[in-house]
Amino acid sequence: YPLTDFPVKEADVSYEFYNIAKDNAGYVEDSPLSADYTTIYDTTDPTTEIDFTGPYYESGDIFVTSSTSLTLSVFEETSGVSATYYIIDGEDQILYGESFTLEEFGEGYHDIEFWSVDNAGNEEGSGFVTVFVDDSSPLTEYFLDEINGLNGWYVGFSEGLEPEIHLECSDSDSGVSGINYQWDIEEEQTFVAS
């Protein structure tokens, strides 16, 4: 008996097929207790996103350290995820299994390409992100007002001539977020850069 084609009515859903035959004498096969065949019609590509855990800062560029954990998360609700891949700086394709770092790549800009394939064979277009690995500490310098007394002493607290300590901090990569300082045994203070 020739097979009949059945048009798919809706995409991205699961279909169950039940076969019930009827012969020329009018006898009908008993209805099956469960589906004879189940299939999923999946037309949607998976969607992959990248997340950062640990030291991370974004201000136009994305700054991380070599110990920042990079995690690829995939959204695919129909057939499930078959595999996720990534490439760093145009090198070899890597099968994603767990979070990774850029420890072996050194400081500077790095390009990361990533994508996923679902169990139906749908492959998404690549996502791209460029990050800057910054493992260099900022540099803080200080200078004091000119000594206004004798033998290395400052004078004039009661005369409005209080000496000041000036702090300057620089960081050529991700920039300065603040300077922490402490006077003797007082609680540590933070000056936030503007």
C-alpha positions as CSV (number, residue, x, y, z in Angstrom):
1,Y,0.0,0.0,0.0
2,P,1.5,3.4,-0.9
3,L,2.7,5.6,1.9
4,T,0.9,8.9,2.4
5,D,2.8,12.2,3.0
6,F,1.5,14.3,5.8
7,P,2.3,18.0,5.8
8,V,3.9,19.4,8.9
9,K,1.4,22.0,10.4
10,E,3.6,23.7,12.9
11,A,7.4,24.2,13.3
12,D,9.4,23.6,16.5
13,V,7.1,21.1,18.1
14,S,7.1,17.4,18.8
15,Y,4.8,15.1,16.7
16,E,3.6,11.6,17.7
17,F,2.5,9.2,14.9
18,Y,-0.1,6.4,15.5
19,N,-0.6,3.9,12.8
20,I,-4.0,2.2,12.5
21,A,-4.5,0.0,9.4
22,K,-7.8,-1.0,7.8
23,D,-8.1,-3.9,5.4
24,N,-10.5,-4.4,2.4
25,A,-12.7,-6.6,4.5
26,G,-13.3,-3.8,7.0
27,Y,-11.2,-5.0,9.8
28,V,-9.4,-2.3,11.7
29,E,-6.2,-2.7,13.6
30,D,-6.4,-2.1,17.4
31,S,-5.2,1.3,18.4
32,P,-1.7,1.3,19.8
33,L,-1.2,2.1,23.5
34,S,1.7,4.5,22.7
35,A,2.9,6.4,19.6
36,D,4.5,4.2,17.0
37,Y,6.9,7.0,16.2
38,T,7.8,10.4,17.7
39,T,9.7,13.2,15.9
40,I,10.5,16.8,16.5
41,Y,10.4,19.4,13.7
42,D,13.0,21.9,14.7
43,T,13.7,24.9,12.5
44,T,15.2,27.3,15.0
45,D,18.9,27.8,15.5
46,P,20.3,27.7,19.1
47,T,21.4,31.0,20.7
48,T,24.7,31.2,22.5
49,E,25.8,33.9,24.9
50,I,29.1,34.5,26.8
51,D,29.2,35.5,30.5
52,F,32.2,36.6,32.6
53,T,32.8,35.6,36.3
54,G,35.5,37.1,38.3
55,P,37.4,40.3,37.6
56,Y,35.5,42.0,34.7
57,Y,34.9,45.6,33.7
58,E,33.1,47.0,30.7
59,S,33.5,50.6,29.5
60,G,33.4,50.6,25.7
61,D,35.9,47.7,25.8
62,I,35.6,44.6,27.9
63,F,38.4,44.1,30.4
64,V,39.2,40.8,32.1
65,T,42.1,39.2,33.8
66,S,43.8,36.0,32.9
67,S,41.9,34.3,35.8
68,T,38.4,35.6,34.7
69,S,36.1,32.7,34.0
70,L,34.3,32.8,30.6
71,T,31.1,30.7,30.3
72,L,29.1,29.9,27.2
73,S,25.3,29.5,27.8
74,V,23.0,28.1,25.2
75,F,19.3,28.6,24.7
76,E,17.7,25.7,22.7
77,E,14.3,24.4,23.7
78,T,13.2,22.1,20.9
79,S,15.7,19.4,20.0
80,G,18.4,20.2,22.5
81,V,22.1,21.1,22.2
82,S,24.4,18.8,20.3
83,A,27.6,20.9,20.7
84,T,29.1,24.3,21.4
85,Y,32.3,25.5,20.0
86,Y,34.7,28.5,20.3
87,I,37.8,29.9,18.7
88,I,40.3,32.2,20.3
89,D,42.3,34.6,18.1
90,G,41.6,32.6,15.0
91,E,43.3,29.5,16.3
92,D,41.8,25.9,16.3
93,Q,38.2,25.3,17.0
94,I,37.6,24.0,20.5
95,L,34.6,21.9,21.7
96,Y,33.2,23.7,24.7
97,G,32.8,21.6,27.8
98,E,33.2,23.9,30.8
99,S,34.1,27.5,31.6
100,F,37.6,28.6,30.5
101,T,40.1,31.4,31.1
102,L,42.5,33.2,28.9
103,E,45.5,32.4,31.1
104,E,47.7,31.1,28.3
105,F,47.1,34.0,25.9
106,G,48.8,36.9,27.8
107,E,47.9,40.5,28.1
108,G,46.2,42.5,25.3
109,Y,43.2,42.2,23.0
110,H,41.8,38.7,22.2
111,D,39.0,37.8,19.8
112,I,36.6,35.0,20.8
113,E,34.2,33.5,18.3
114,F,31.5,31.1,19.6
115,W,28.4,29.1,18.3
116,S,26.3,26.1,18.9
117,V,24.6,23.3,16.9
118,D,21.4,21.6,18.0
119,N,20.4,17.9,17.7
120,A,18.5,18.6,14.6
121,G,21.6,20.0,12.9
122,N,20.6,23.7,13.0
123,E,23.8,25.7,13.4
124,E,23.7,29.3,14.6
125,G,25.8,32.1,13.1
126,S,28.9,32.9,15.1
127,G,28.9,35.3,18.0
128,F,32.0,37.5,18.5
129,V,33.4,39.3,21.4
130,T,36.8,41.1,21.9
131,V,38.2,41.3,25.4
132,F,41.3,42.9,26.8
133,V,43.3,40.9,29.3
134,D,44.7,43.2,31.9
135,D,47.0,41.6,34.5
136,S,49.0,44.7,35.3
137,S,48.5,46.5,38.5
138,P,47.9,50.3,38.6
139,L,50.7,52.5,39.8
140,T,50.2,55.0,42.7
141,E,52.6,57.8,43.3
142,Y,52.5,60.4,46.1
143,F,54.1,63.7,46.8
144,L,54.0,66.0,49.8
145,D,53.6,69.7,50.0
146,E,56.9,71.6,50.4
147,I,58.3,71.5,53.9
148,N,57.5,74.8,55.6
149,G,59.4,74.4,58.8
150,L,62.9,73.6,60.0
151,N,64.7,70.2,60.1
152,G,62.1,68.3,58.0
153,W,59.1,69.4,60.0
154,Y,55.8,70.9,58.9
155,V,54.3,73.8,60.9
156,G,51.2,75.8,60.8
157,F,48.3,73.5,61.6
158,S,46.6,76.2,63.6
159,E,47.4,78.8,61.0
160,G,45.6,77.2,58.0
161,L,48.8,75.9,56.5
162,E,48.1,72.1,56.9
163,P,50.4,70.1,54.7
164,E,48.7,67.8,52.1
165,I,49.7,64.4,50.7
166,H,48.8,64.2,47.0
167,L,48.1,60.7,45.5
168,E,48.2,60.1,41.7
169,C,47.3,56.8,40.2
170,S,47.6,55.6,36.6
171,D,46.7,52.5,34.7
172,S,47.2,52.4,30.9
173,D,45.0,49.4,30.3
174,S,41.6,49.2,32.1
175,G,41.9,52.5,34.0
176,V,41.8,53.4,37.7
177,S,38.6,52.7,39.6
178,G,39.8,54.1,42.9
179,I,42.6,54.5,45.4
180,N,42.5,53.0,48.9
181,Y,44.5,54.7,51.7
182,Q,44.8,54.6,55.4
183,W,46.0,57.0,58.1
184,D,47.9,55.2,60.9
185,I,45.4,52.8,62.5
186,E,42.3,54.4,61.2
187,E,39.8,52.5,59.0
188,E,40.8,52.2,55.4
189,Q,39.3,54.9,53.1
190,T,38.6,54.8,49.4
191,F,38.9,57.7,47.0
192,V,36.9,56.9,43.8
193,A,38.4,58.3,40.6
194,S,36.1,60.5,38.6
